[in-house]
Amino acid sequence: MNSNNVKLLGALAFLIGVSSCSNDKEEEVIITNPLASISVTASYPERADGDVDFPQQNWKQENKLAALRTDKRTYDKSILTWESANKFNGEIENEIGNNARLAFFHPAEKYFANTNDTLTQTLVLNGQTGTANDIYQFDYLWGASDVKTNGAAFASDFKASALTGICKFEFTNGGSISNINQIILTGIETDLHHQATLDMKEGTLSKQTKGSIRITNAQGLNQEAYVALLPYEGNIHFTLSTADGKAYEGITSESHAIEAGSFHVCEPIQCTELALAKIGDYFYDDATWSTELNPEKNCIGIVYALENASGEIDRTITASNHGRIVALKDCKKEIIWALSEGDIENIANIEYLKDTLSQGKLPYFEGNADSFFTDKKEQQLAGISINEQTGQITNWYTTGALSDFNGETNASFINHNHSKYPAASYSALFSEGITGWHLPALGDLALIWTLQQSGIICQDNKEGFTNLDPFGYWSSTEHSEGEAWYINFYSGNVVSNSKQSHYNVRTTFRF
């Protein structure tokens, strides 16, 4: 008998033996619950200013804590819900062991593990509403403690430390200013920081990013606003917009030292009314604007469109307190849109300019689009022309890729990953003291083309402005999983191409 047969018989004998044993008595399988209960006592920070109490003096039902182990890198977090007073309850992995260390973060819904380092958290201050009821969402708190065994459960207790200071601002213009739907805060001489990185293990902040802070409230604020700020010392400039179409600016009358965990009730801020913005106005790093260049301010862009009260571009109005600006220069030359193919789930795919039109030519100011592609009538943007006085396109398409003006929304899904979506990320990183820059949608980019071609926004007429190169420029409008739309600023041709193609980026901003 050869060796292979011997091995085969041996294997069969083993299997028979195993089978007979299992038939005699089934092995007992014990399944344990991977989670165990945890009870946490969290002391709320004490904050008050004189006789005026901070709007939240203790935990409320809507408060939640995120708990994360600090002895290993993990995406797993536990969400602890408020029970009463300083008590929070939840579940945690049961193999955590006694005396393991946990870090706690508030608010839990704002905690997102970093893809490269799960023990860091980004603190973002843009997106505040300015109300006392909502300020807790930006009242970033941190704490850490060891875990102790409590029978079959775990327990922990810690004192929460505030990472931001909270300020209450009051605005006046000889009387109260009501229905404030937007406030942009900028630092004077000293920069505000709108973002920072928190070390979840140590509770320390790093990588604080300079830039403005934007408060928006669709319902409107009446006279006052509550704002969370990272530690700051100096005066603060405010640009306000109201629902009735007015704009104001104001500056704190004295310097403020805002520390983490502090609460400030600032003196009333005297504001002056601003003239409404017009297309072609200079826009500055304090979020104000003017028709004539102000040499005492730092110009960062030019107004290329105006918005109505609904936040939509309105080509029928001549002045507004809301609009859009284009940067004075490119933020990146010859960069790809995306590292690889892939559909962006939250950005609509738009495959045509109109009907089945896959490409077309924007008109020069001296003519119309009908002269381009003379041998390909189906590729003409027929009927479109430019008003030489206003730089506006007449008969603008209401469907298709050229109708996309949602650059800010588009970019919000692709500006967070520098390596994966370079064009959008470079747009977002373009600071100039103001945060909120984004890759323009195709409709916005077409507007910029027409205004440059008509000479309304060009380097010959606008000091400091650099014309867009006779080259392709990316938009944030997606064609398909493999392509995005761009405009050739030499020919005015509007077409889609591979996301790995190299084109320039000129960033935009909404105010």
SULBEL-V138429 format. One record per backbone hydrogen bond with DSSP energy under -1.0 kcal/mol. NH is the residue of the N-H (numbers start at 1). CO is the residue of the C=O. E is the energy in kcal/mol with one decimal. If there is no record, write none. Layout:
NH_CO_E ; NH_CO_E
//
This chain:
6_2_-1.7 ; 7_3_-2.1 ; 8_4_-1.9 ; 9_5_-2.6 ; 10_6_-2.1 ; 11_7_-2.1 ; 12_8_-2.2 ; 13_9_-2.4 ; 14_10_-1.9 ; 15_11_-2.2 ; 16_12_-2.4 ; 17_13_-2.1 ; 18_14_-2.3 ; 19_15_-2.5 ; 20_16_-2.4 ; 21_17_-2.0 ; 22_18_-2.3 ; 23_19_-1.6 ; 24_20_-1.5 ; 25_21_-1.8 ; 36_92_-3.4 ; 38_90_-2.3 ; 39_154_-2.1 ; 40_88_-3.0 ; 41_156_-2.4 ; 42_86_-2.7 ; 43_158_-2.4 ; 49_52_-2.0 ; 52_49_-2.1 ; 63_60_-1.9 ; 65_80_-2.3 ; 66_105_-2.6 ; 67_78_-2.7 ; 68_103_-2.4 ; 70_101_-2.1 ; 78_67_-2.6 ; 80_65_-3.2 ; 81_89_-2.5 ; 83_87_-2.9 ; 87_84_-3.5 ; 88_40_-2.5 ; 89_81_-2.4 ; 90_38_-1.8 ; 92_36_-2.9 ; 94_34_-2.3 ; 96_93_-1.3 ; 99_147_-3.3 ; 100_97_-1.2 ; 102_145_-2.9 ; 103_68_-2.8 ; 104_143_-3.4 ; 105_66_-2.1 ; 106_141_-2.2 ; 108_64_-1.6 ; 110_107_-1.7 ; 111_108_-1.7 ; 120_117_-1.5 ; 121_198_-2.0 ; 123_196_-3.3 ; 125_194_-2.3 ; 127_214_-1.5 ; 137_134_-1.9 ; 138_135_-1.9 ; 140_138_-1.6 ; 141_106_-2.1 ; 142_161_-2.3 ; 143_104_-1.6 ; 145_102_-2.0 ; 147_100_-2.9 ; 148_155_-2.9 ; 150_153_-3.1 ; 153_150_-1.7 ; 154_37_-2.5 ; 155_148_-2.6 ; 156_39_-1.9 ; 158_41_-2.4 ; 160_43_-2.4 ; 161_142_-3.2 ; 163_140_-2.9 ; 165_229_-3.1 ; 166_262_-2.6 ; 167_227_-2.8 ; 168_264_-2.8 ; 169_225_-2.9 ; 171_223_-3.1 ; 172_269_-2.3 ; 173_175_-3.0 ; 177_171_-1.0 ; 180_221_-2.9 ; 181_241_-2.0 ; 182_241_-1.5 ; 183_215_-2.4 ; 184_239_-2.2 ; 185_213_-3.0 ; 186_237_-2.1 ; 188_235_-1.6 ; 190_188_-2.5 ; 194_209_-2.0 ; 196_123_-1.7 ; 197_206_-3.1 ; 198_121_-3.8 ; 199_204_-3.0 ; 200_119_-2.6 ; 203_199_-3.3 ; 206_197_-2.3 ; 209_195_-3.0 ; 211_192_-2.1 ; 213_185_-1.9 ; 215_183_-3.4 ; 216_128_-2.1 ; 217_181_-1.8 ; 221_180_-2.3 ; 223_177_-2.4 ; 224_222_-1.5 ; 225_169_-2.2 ; 226_130_-2.7 ; 227_167_-2.7 ; 229_165_-3.0 ; 232_258_-2.0 ; 234_256_-2.0 ; 237_186_-3.1 ; 238_250_-3.2 ; 239_184_-1.7 ; 240_248_-2.8 ; 241_182_-2.3 ; 242_246_-2.4 ; 243_179_-2.7 ; 245_242_-1.7 ; 248_240_-2.3 ; 249_272_-2.1 ; 250_238_-2.1 ; 252_236_-2.0 ; 256_234_-2.1 ; 258_232_-3.9 ; 261_164_-2.3 ; 262_259_-2.0 ; 264_166_-2.6 ; 266_168_-2.2 ; 269_170_-3.2 ; 271_172_-2.9 ; 272_249_-2.5 ; 274_247_-3.2 ; 277_320_-2.3 ; 280_303_-3.0 ; 281_278_-2.1 ; 282_290_-2.8 ; 283_301_-2.7 ; 284_288_-2.7 ; 285_298_-1.8 ; 287_284_-1.8 ; 290_282_-1.8 ; 297_294_-1.7 ; 300_283_-3.0 ; 301_283_-1.4 ; 302_326_-2.1 ; 303_281_-2.5 ; 304_324_-2.4 ; 305_324_-1.3 ; 307_322_-2.4 ; 308_312_-2.5 ; 311_308_-2.1 ; 314_306_-2.4 ; 320_277_-1.8 ; 324_305_-2.4 ; 325_509_-2.9 ; 326_302_-2.5 ; 327_507_-2.3 ; 331_505_-2.0 ; 332_505_-1.2 ; 335_503_-3.1 ; 337_499_-1.9 ; 338_499_-2.1 ; 339_420_-2.5 ; 342_481_-2.8 ; 347_344_-1.8 ; 350_478_-2.4 ; 353_357_-3.4 ; 357_354_-3.4 ; 360_494_-1.8 ; 362_492_-2.8 ; 367_364_-1.5 ; 369_384_-1.4 ; 372_369_-1.4 ; 376_373_-2.2 ; 379_376_-2.3 ; 380_377_-1.5 ; 382_380_-1.9 ; 384_381_-1.5 ; 387_392_-2.9 ; 391_387_-3.3 ; 394_385_-3.0 ; 401_352_-2.4 ; 403_400_-1.6 ; 404_401_-1.7 ; 410_406_-3.0 ; 411_407_-2.9 ; 412_408_-1.2 ; 413_410_-1.5 ; 414_411_-1.7 ; 415_411_-2.1 ; 421_417_-2.7 ; 423_336_-1.1 ; 425_421_-2.1 ; 426_422_-2.9 ; 427_423_-1.4 ; 428_424_-2.1 ; 429_425_-2.1 ; 434_431_-1.7 ; 438_508_-2.5 ; 443_404_-2.4 ; 445_441_-2.3 ; 446_442_-2.2 ; 447_443_-1.9 ; 448_444_-2.1 ; 449_445_-2.0 ; 450_446_-2.4 ; 451_447_-2.3 ; 452_448_-2.0 ; 453_449_-2.7 ; 454_450_-2.1 ; 456_451_-1.5 ; 457_451_-1.7 ; 461_458_-1.0 ; 462_458_-2.3 ; 465_462_-2.0 ; 466_328_-2.5 ; 471_469_-2.6 ; 473_487_-2.0 ; 474_504_-2.4 ; 475_485_-2.0 ; 476_440_-2.3 ; 479_483_-1.6 ; 480_483_-2.1 ; 484_497_-2.2 ; 485_477_-2.3 ; 486_495_-2.5 ; 487_473_-1.9 ; 488_493_-2.8 ; 489_471_-2.9 ; 492_488_-2.9 ; 494_360_-3.8 ; 495_486_-2.0 ; 497_484_-2.2 ; 499_482_-2.2 ; 501_498_-2.0 ; 503_335_-2.0 ; 504_472_-2.8 ; 505_332_-2.4 ; 508_438_-2.3 ; 509_325_-2.0 ; 511_323_-2.5
//
